[in-house]
């Protein structure tokens, strides 16, 4: 049998492992699921005869090398900074490797030796990055094949709650790592290019600069800019495009309310709060507001953030229990961001019967025969339940499909790479349609930001 070693059995691995197990008999596969928690690994095997669960410590070099040597291909679902140790061993034992994470500089340095050894290190093949790369390059390549030149590319993605499970005023629940949501946009200004001009949005302005998107059947969404929209400009061959912009999708109204928390300082992760374990949620909110001899916390916050009495933002803040004097933080030496994460996790948790939803939206503006044209592509994918969420499906399935196609010799090009070649994206996108990951493409009038090329 052919051995696939899956390192990491977290939430994102559920659909990935199920796919491989479902294919294991016909494809002659033995799946070894390795995790620090052998109980978690066993749970993911679902008692399948072609699966084995093992306790696995990534820092145990002897065990790591032994398991990698036995494998035919390795999938690493570890935190991104731990992939490199696996990759180095994969070079030594000439094993292919697949991850959903961004290519790190250390991983990129292995490109030459990977090619020399004929091994494929496929990275960034989850949802975002992953499905975004593949679906974008498919349309970009099609436009180029008919002689078009890309002048605008915008790409948006968001992990949301499905409409039938949308039960709070924020229209949002955590479908992935809550900490990443709290810290989103920090670490530098968002940068992108619009109509040939470089644009920058500092963090304190980020959530007040949004774009609107309409998705048929699901209504209107908003998107705020990602930190670096230009990272893939050259990779996609868009150096001459006038507009390149990538963003994160939320339901309309989320960003304006989230901006209140940013302006208060609740998303700050750079310092700790003294006596945080004894604070109430109300104390936490009050700690960001000036002292006043008579005004209560609610009045001070309204004045500080200029929130009108009939503004829905106020109801959203109240819904989070930010003024509750009875709930305690109970976190020692916590940063504001850590406290906010705890508060939000209580309110934005997916309940047992809730379903999550992924929304992706691309815009392609191009010139063809002297005429400006545009293609929009949208994808909406809903989760099945709390195990096979849309996030787990869209992250894990591309990894699993790519793994099997590498193993079967359908993907052949060696080296450290991302899925932007037709050899990779074409068969994977086609198979993803069988699992509900389907893009709707349609032509629309080109608007851009300056369709008449007026100089401003």
C-alpha positions as CSV (number, residue, x, y, z in Angstrom):
1,X,0.0,0.0,0.0
2,X,1.0,3.6,-0.5
3,X,1.6,5.5,2.7
4,X,0.4,9.1,3.3
5,X,1.6,10.7,6.4
6,X,-0.7,13.5,7.7
7,X,0.9,15.5,10.4
8,X,-1.6,17.5,12.5
9,X,-5.2,16.4,13.1
10,X,-6.8,19.8,14.0
11,X,-10.1,21.2,12.7
12,X,-8.8,21.9,9.2
13,X,-7.9,18.2,8.8
14,X,-11.3,16.6,9.0
15,X,-12.4,16.9,5.4
16,X,-8.9,16.2,4.2
17,X,-8.7,13.0,6.1
18,X,-12.2,11.9,5.1
19,X,-11.4,12.4,1.5
20,X,-8.2,10.3,1.7
21,X,-10.0,7.5,3.6
22,X,-12.9,7.5,1.2
23,X,-10.4,7.0,-1.7
24,X,-8.1,4.7,0.3
25,X,-9.4,1.3,-0.9
26,X,-9.6,2.1,-4.6
27,X,-6.3,4.0,-4.5
28,X,-4.5,1.5,-2.3
29,X,-3.7,4.1,0.4
30,X,-2.6,3.7,4.0
31,X,-3.2,6.9,6.0
32,X,-1.0,7.6,9.1
33,X,-2.5,10.4,11.1
34,X,0.1,11.9,13.4
35,X,-0.7,14.3,16.2
36,X,0.6,15.3,19.6
37,X,-2.8,14.1,20.9
38,X,-3.2,10.5,19.9
39,X,-6.9,10.7,21.0
40,X,-7.6,13.5,18.5
41,X,-5.8,11.5,15.8
42,X,-7.8,8.4,16.6
43,X,-11.0,10.4,16.4
44,X,-10.2,11.5,12.9
45,X,-9.5,7.9,11.7
46,X,-13.2,7.1,12.3
47,X,-12.1,3.4,12.9
48,X,-11.3,3.1,9.2
49,X,-9.2,-0.1,8.5
50,X,-6.8,1.9,6.2
51,X,-6.0,4.5,8.9
52,X,-3.5,4.4,11.8
53,X,-3.3,7.0,14.5
54,X,0.0,7.8,16.2
55,X,1.2,10.1,19.0
56,X,3.7,12.4,17.2
57,X,6.0,15.1,18.5
58,X,7.4,17.3,15.8
59,X,10.4,18.1,17.9
60,X,11.3,14.4,18.3
61,X,13.8,14.3,15.4
62,X,14.2,10.6,15.5
63,X,10.5,9.8,15.3
64,X,9.9,12.5,12.7
65,X,12.6,11.2,10.4
66,X,11.4,7.6,10.9
67,X,7.8,8.4,9.9
68,X,8.8,10.6,7.0
69,X,11.1,7.9,5.6
70,X,8.3,5.4,5.7
71,X,5.9,7.7,3.8
72,X,5.4,8.1,0.1
73,X,4.1,11.6,0.5
74,X,3.8,14.0,3.6
75,X,1.0,16.4,4.4
76,X,1.8,19.0,7.0
77,X,-1.1,20.6,8.7
78,X,1.1,22.0,11.5
79,X,1.4,25.7,12.3
80,X,3.3,27.4,9.5
81,X,6.6,28.0,11.3
82,X,6.9,24.2,11.9
83,X,6.7,23.1,8.3
84,X,10.4,23.7,7.7
85,X,11.6,20.8,9.9
86,X,9.4,18.5,8.0
87,X,10.5,19.9,4.6
88,X,14.2,19.4,5.4
89,X,13.6,15.7,6.2
90,X,11.5,15.4,3.0
91,X,14.5,16.6,1.0
92,X,16.8,14.1,2.7
93,X,14.4,11.1,2.1
94,X,13.1,12.5,-1.3
95,X,9.5,12.7,-0.3
96,X,6.9,15.0,-1.8
97,X,5.2,17.4,0.7
98,X,1.9,19.4,0.7
99,X,0.9,22.3,3.0
100,X,-1.8,24.9,3.0
101,X,0.5,27.6,4.4
102,X,2.2,30.6,2.9
103,X,5.7,29.9,1.5
104,X,8.2,31.1,4.1
105,X,11.7,32.4,3.1
106,X,13.2,29.3,4.6
107,X,10.9,27.1,2.6
108,X,11.7,29.0,-0.6
109,X,15.4,28.4,0.0
110,X,14.7,24.6,-0.5
111,X,13.5,25.1,-4.1
112,X,16.8,24.3,-5.7
113,X,17.5,21.2,-3.8
114,X,13.9,20.1,-4.1
115,X,14.2,20.3,-7.9
116,X,17.5,18.5,-7.9
117,X,15.9,15.6,-5.9
118,X,12.7,15.6,-8.1
119,X,10.4,16.3,-5.2
120,X,7.3,18.5,-5.2
121,X,6.7,20.9,-2.3
122,X,3.2,22.2,-2.9
123,X,2.3,25.1,-0.6
124,X,-0.6,27.6,-0.3
125,X,-3.1,25.0,-1.5
126,X,-5.9,25.6,1.0
127,X,-8.6,28.2,0.8
128,X,-6.9,31.6,1.0
129,X,-4.2,31.0,0.0
130,X,-5.1,28.2,-2.3
131,X,-8.5,28.2,-4.0
132,X,-8.1,31.9,-4.5
133,X,-4.9,31.3,-6.5
134,X,-6.3,28.5,-8.6
135,X,-9.7,30.2,-9.4
136,X,-8.0,33.5,-10.2
137,X,-5.3,32.0,-12.5
138,X,-7.9,30.0,-14.4
139,X,-9.7,33.1,-15.5
140,X,-6.5,35.2,-16.0
141,X,-5.1,32.5,-18.2
142,X,-8.3,32.3,-20.2
143,X,-8.4,36.0,-20.8
144,X,-4.7,36.0,-21.9
145,X,-5.4,33.0,-24.3
146,X,-7.9,35.1,-26.2
147,X,-5.5,38.0,-26.4
148,X,-6.8,40.1,-23.5
149,X,-4.7,42.2,-21.1
150,X,-5.6,42.4,-17.5
151,X,-6.0,46.0,-16.2
152,X,-7.9,45.3,-12.9
153,X,-7.8,42.4,-10.5
154,X,-9.7,42.3,-7.2
155,X,-10.0,39.3,-5.0
156,X,-12.1,39.0,-1.8
157,X,-12.6,36.1,0.6
158,X,-14.4,35.7,4.0
159,X,-15.3,32.9,6.5
160,X,-18.8,33.8,7.7
161,X,-21.8,32.2,9.2
162,X,-24.5,30.8,6.9
163,X,-27.7,32.9,6.8
164,X,-29.8,30.2,8.5
165,X,-27.4,30.3,11.5
166,X,-27.0,34.1,11.6
167,X,-28.4,34.9,15.0
168,X,-26.6,38.0,16.3
169,X,-26.5,41.7,15.4
170,X,-22.9,41.4,14.1
171,X,-23.9,38.8,11.5
172,X,-20.7,37.0,12.4
173,X,-19.5,34.0,14.3
174,X,-16.0,32.5,14.7
175,X,-15.4,29.9,12.0
176,X,-11.7,29.8,12.4
177,X,-8.9,31.0,14.8
178,X,-10.5,33.8,16.9
179,X,-7.1,35.4,17.6
180,X,-6.5,36.0,13.9
181,X,-9.8,37.8,13.6
182,X,-9.0,40.1,16.6
183,X,-5.6,40.9,15.2
184,X,-6.6,41.3,11.6
185,X,-5.1,44.2,9.8
186,X,-2.4,44.9,12.3
187,X,1.4,45.0,11.7
188,X,1.6,47.7,9.0
189,X,-0.6,49.7,6.6
190,X,-2.7,47.9,4.0
191,X,-1.2,48.5,0.6
192,X,-2.6,48.1,-2.9
193,X,-2.7,49.9,-6.2
194,X,-5.7,51.6,-7.7
195,X,-5.7,53.1,-11.2
196,X,-1.9,53.1,-11.3
197,X,-1.5,54.8,-7.9
198,X,-0.2,53.1,-4.8
199,X,-2.5,53.4,-1.9
200,X,-2.0,52.9,1.8
201,X,-4.5,52.5,4.7
202,X,-3.1,52.7,8.2
203,X,-4.6,50.3,10.7
204,X,-6.6,53.0,12.6
205,X,-8.4,53.8,9.3
206,X,-8.7,50.3,7.8
207,X,-12.3,49.4,8.9
208,X,-13.7,52.7,7.6
209,X,-12.6,52.1,4.1
210,X,-14.7,49.3,2.7
211,X,-15.9,48.1,-0.7
212,X,-19.4,46.7,-1.3
213,X,-20.0,43.4,-3.1
214,X,-23.3,41.9,-4.2
215,X,-23.6,38.1,-4.4
216,X,-26.7,36.7,-6.1
217,X,-28.9,34.9,-3.7
218,X,-27.0,36.1,-0.6
219,X,-27.3,39.9,-0.8
220,X,-24.7,42.6,-0.1
221,X,-21.4,42.2,1.7
222,X,-18.5,44.5,2.5
223,X,-14.8,44.0,2.3
224,X,-11.8,45.7,3.9
225,X,-8.3,45.7,2.4
226,X,-5.8,42.9,3.2
227,X,-2.4,44.0,4.6
228,X,-0.5,43.3,1.3
229,X,-2.5,43.2,-1.9
230,X,0.7,43.4,-4.0
231,X,2.4,40.2,-2.8
232,X,1.1,38.2,-5.8
233,X,1.2,41.0,-8.4
234,X,4.3,39.6,-10.2
235,X,3.4,36.0,-9.4
236,X,0.1,36.4,-11.3
237,X,1.9,38.3,-14.0
238,X,-0.1,41.5,-13.2
239,X,2.8,44.0,-13.2
240,X,1.0,46.2,-15.8
241,X,-2.4,46.0,-14.1
242,X,-3.6,49.4,-13.0
243,X,-5.6,48.0,-10.0
244,X,-4.6,45.1,-7.8
245,X,-6.6,44.8,-4.5
246,X,-7.3,42.0,-2.1
247,X,-9.7,42.1,0.8
248,X,-11.6,40.3,3.5
249,X,-15.4,39.8,3.3
250,X,-17.9,40.6,6.1
251,X,-21.6,41.3,6.2
252,X,-22.4,45.0,5.8
253,X,-22.1,47.0,9.0
254,X,-19.5,44.7,10.7
255,X,-16.5,46.9,9.9
256,X,-18.1,50.2,11.2
257,X,-18.9,48.5,14.5
258,X,-15.5,46.7,14.7
259,X,-13.8,50.1,14.2
260,X,-15.2,51.3,17.6
261,X,-13.3,48.4,19.3
262,X,-10.2,49.4,17.4
263,X,-10.5,53.1,18.3
264,X,-11.0,52.2,21.9
265,X,-7.8,50.2,21.9
266,X,-9.4,46.8,22.7
267,X,-7.6,45.0,19.8
268,X,-4.1,46.0,21.0
269,X,-1.8,43.1,21.7
270,X,1.3,45.0,22.6
271,X,0.9,45.4,26.4
272,X,-0.7,43.6,29.4
273,X,-3.3,45.0,31.7
274,X,-2.6,44.9,35.5
275,X,-5.0,43.0,37.7
276,X,-6.8,41.9,34.5
277,X,-8.0,38.6,36.2
278,X,-10.1,40.7,38.7
279,X,-11.7,43.0,36.1
280,X,-15.3,42.8,35.1
281,X,-16.2,43.2,31.4
282,X,-17.5,46.7,32.4
283,X,-14.1,47.5,34.1
284,X,-12.3,46.5,31.0
285,X,-14.4,48.8,28.8
286,X,-14.1,51.6,31.4
287,X,-10.3,51.3,31.4
288,X,-10.1,52.8,27.9
289,X,-12.3,55.8,28.8
290,X,-11.5,59.1,30.6
291,X,-12.5,59.6,34.3
292,X,-15.7,61.5,34.9
293,X,-17.2,62.3,38.3
294,X,-20.8,61.7,37.2
295,X,-21.1,60.1,33.8
296,X,-21.5,56.4,33.7
297,X,-19.5,54.1,31.4
298,X,-22.2,53.9,28.7
299,X,-22.4,57.7,28.5
300,X,-18.6,58.2,28.3
301,X,-18.3,55.6,25.5
302,X,-21.1,57.2,23.5
303,X,-19.5,60.6,23.8
304,X,-16.0,59.4,23.1
305,X,-17.0,57.5,20.0
306,X,-19.9,59.8,18.9
307,X,-22.5,57.0,18.8
308,X,-26.0,58.3,18.4
309,X,-28.8,56.9,20.5
310,X,-30.5,55.2,17.6
311,X,-27.4,53.8,16.0
312,X,-27.4,50.0,15.7
313,X,-23.7,50.0,16.7
314,X,-24.8,50.7,20.2
315,X,-27.0,47.6,20.3
316,X,-24.0,45.6,18.9
317,X,-21.8,46.7,21.7
318,X,-24.4,45.9,24.3
319,X,-24.9,42.5,22.8
320,X,-21.2,41.7,23.5
321,X,-21.8,42.3,27.3
322,X,-19.1,45.0,27.3
323,X,-21.0,46.8,30.1
324,X,-21.7,43.7,32.2
325,X,-20.4,44.3,35.8
326,X,-20.9,40.6,36.8
327,X,-18.8,38.8,34.2
328,X,-15.1,38.5,35.1
329,X,-12.1,38.5,32.7
330,X,-10.3,35.8,34.7
331,X,-7.2,36.1,32.6
332,X,-3.9,37.0,34.3
333,X,-1.6,39.6,32.8
334,X,-3.7,39.6,29.6
335,X,-3.4,42.0,26.7
336,X,-6.5,43.9,25.6
337,X,-6.7,41.7,22.5
338,X,-6.7,38.5,24.6
339,X,-9.5,39.9,26.8
340,X,-11.5,41.0,23.8
341,X,-11.0,37.5,22.2
342,X,-12.4,35.9,25.4
343,X,-15.5,38.2,25.4
344,X,-16.2,37.6,21.7
345,X,-15.7,33.8,21.9
346,X,-18.6,33.7,24.3
347,X,-20.9,35.5,21.9
348,X,-19.7,34.4,18.5
349,X,-19.4,30.7,19.0
350,X,-20.9,28.4,16.4
351,X,-23.7,26.3,18.1
352,X,-24.0,22.6,17.5
353,X,-26.5,23.0,14.7
354,X,-24.9,26.1,13.1
355,X,-23.4,26.0,9.7
356,X,-20.5,28.3,8.5
357,X,-20.1,29.7,5.0
358,X,-17.2,30.7,2.7
359,X,-17.7,33.5,0.2
360,X,-15.1,34.3,-2.5
361,X,-15.4,37.0,-5.1
362,X,-13.0,37.9,-7.9
363,X,-13.2,40.8,-10.4
364,X,-11.2,40.8,-13.6
365,X,-11.0,43.9,-15.7
366,X,-9.3,43.6,-19.1
367,X,-8.9,45.1,-22.5
368,X,-9.6,43.1,-25.7
369,X,-9.6,44.6,-29.2
370,X,-9.5,48.1,-27.8
371,X,-12.5,47.5,-25.6
372,X,-12.7,47.4,-21.8
373,X,-14.4,44.3,-20.4
374,X,-15.0,42.6,-17.0
375,X,-15.6,39.1,-15.7
376,X,-16.8,38.6,-12.1
377,X,-16.5,35.2,-10.4
378,X,-18.3,34.2,-7.2
379,X,-18.2,31.1,-5.0
380,X,-20.3,30.4,-1.9
381,X,-19.7,27.1,0.0
382,X,-21.7,26.1,3.1
383,X,-20.6,23.7,5.8
384,X,-22.3,20.4,6.5
385,X,-22.0,20.4,10.3
386,X,-19.5,21.3,13.0
387,X,-17.0,18.7,11.9
388,X,-17.2,19.1,8.1
389,X,-17.4,22.9,8.1
390,X,-17.1,24.9,4.9
391,X,-13.7,26.1,6.3
392,X,-12.5,22.6,6.8
393,X,-13.8,21.6,3.3
394,X,-12.2,24.5,1.5
395,X,-8.9,24.3,3.3
396,X,-8.6,20.5,3.5
397,X,-10.0,19.3,0.2
398,X,-7.5,21.1,-2.1
399,X,-4.7,19.7,0.0
400,X,-6.1,16.2,-0.2
401,X,-6.8,16.3,-4.0
402,X,-3.4,17.7,-4.7
403,X,-1.7,15.0,-2.6
404,X,-3.4,12.2,-4.5
405,X,-2.6,13.8,-7.9
406,X,1.0,14.2,-7.0
407,X,1.1,10.6,-5.8
408,X,-0.5,9.4,-9.0
409,X,1.9,11.4,-11.2
410,X,-0.7,13.8,-12.6
411,X,1.2,16.7,-11.1
412,X,4.8,16.4,-12.1
413,X,6.7,19.7,-11.9
414,X,9.2,19.5,-9.0
415,X,10.2,22.3,-6.7
416,X,8.8,24.7,-4.0
417,X,5.6,26.1,-5.6
418,X,2.1,27.4,-5.3
419,X,-0.9,26.2,-7.4
420,X,-0.9,28.7,-10.3
421,X,0.0,26.4,-13.2
422,X,-2.7,24.8,-15.3
423,X,-1.2,21.4,-14.6
424,X,-2.2,22.0,-10.9
425,X,-5.3,24.2,-10.9
426,X,-7.3,22.7,-13.7
427,X,-7.9,19.1,-12.4
428,X,-8.2,20.3,-8.7
429,X,-10.9,23.0,-9.5
430,X,-12.8,20.4,-11.6
431,X,-12.8,17.9,-8.8
432,X,-13.7,20.5,-6.1
433,X,-17.0,21.1,-8.0
434,X,-18.1,17.6,-6.9
435,X,-17.8,18.9,-3.3
436,X,-19.8,22.1,-3.7
437,X,-16.9,24.4,-4.4
438,X,-18.3,25.9,-7.6
439,X,-17.5,29.3,-9.2
440,X,-20.1,31.2,-11.1
441,X,-18.5,33.4,-13.8
442,X,-20.3,36.1,-15.6
443,X,-19.5,39.1,-17.8
444,X,-20.4,42.5,-16.5
445,X,-19.8,46.1,-17.8
446,X,-16.3,47.3,-16.9
447,X,-16.5,50.2,-14.5
448,X,-13.1,50.1,-12.7
449,X,-12.5,53.3,-10.7
450,X,-11.9,55.6,-13.6
451,X,-13.5,54.2,-16.8
452,X,-13.2,57.4,-18.8
453,X,-9.4,57.7,-18.0
454,X,-9.9,61.2,-16.6
455,X,-6.8,62.6,-15.0
456,X,-7.3,63.6,-11.3
